[in-house]
């Protein structure tokens, strides 16, 4: 199995786990589904840093923005706060991180559509 296929499988498994967690919380379920559909377009239009700065400003304890923010931080294995980590990357890392986040959101959207 190629490493690309393995990475896609890992993304799918993690996205399934993340959407299941969100779906189990009826307080955020609908917002979460809406956000995972909107965030990729925000990233494409505004950039990864600006998008996650916006999410950071909107996240409150237990809301769908906080859940999404924490899930992406976990997936990227950011060793500090996600926004700080993103804005301190060089341009090559920033592009790679943007592509990785968009790839994960493809899976999140698929599972959110099917499960929520």
Beta strands, then each sheet from edge to edge (+ up, - down):
end
